[in-house]
């Protein structure tokens, strides 16, 4: 019931769907859940998201389509400008991956550590025939080796657990550093999305010598001081919140809060050239 009302609140604040249409679609989703109408297919952008079972990500896609309207619209625009590489860190079942891979000249690398969720991600990539996507079944961290991951049915909240936490109901998954992956694939990310349920600090530390190479980073938990410190030291400005229709970045959260955006200083002029207003910082 809590998730039901939370989704209604997000629909009310969404820019991607009207209130009436969004509520109608959400009620349809509840009907589908009640009568086990799964698996099903949902439209997200120009892609089809195959959903094997109900989960939070799919519920948002069903109700609002491109549920992160501002960030997803911004990513699509940026990838339309020419060849670029996008790292989707914490890809879940592939919503951002599908949006990004619609740009045929983009290279998309998706990271999802949970084996079952990864299988759904891979199926979505294959069903949409996205040959520009490389999906990797691993976590990213500050070290090479293994991490412990929760194993709950709601895929969007599985997270890395520390050694001090209770070990009941967890699985072990491989983890790598971003800089190691970049060297092995001979790739440098231009744009990055990080959504790893509180493990963002460790992911950022794993960039090593590749810190500051991305032009723009979408990151969950970007309000935290640890994240902001890393960003500042690596040459980024932010946190900003994208307002796509208005073509500007705000220092304030919008009605429906999306993940903060950090922009590298060298990319500011290029964004302004695309018509975006970015506040000047001292």
Helices and strands as residue ranges (DSSP letters): H 2-13, H 19-34, E 40-44, E 47-51, H 56-64, H 69-79, E 84-89, H 95-101, E 106-111, H 115-127, E 133-136, E 139-140, E 145-150, G 155-157, E 160-161, E 170-176, H 178-185, E 191-194, H 200-205, G 208-210, E 216-219, H 225-233, E 236-243, E 248-250, E 260-264, G 265-267, H 268-273, E 277-278
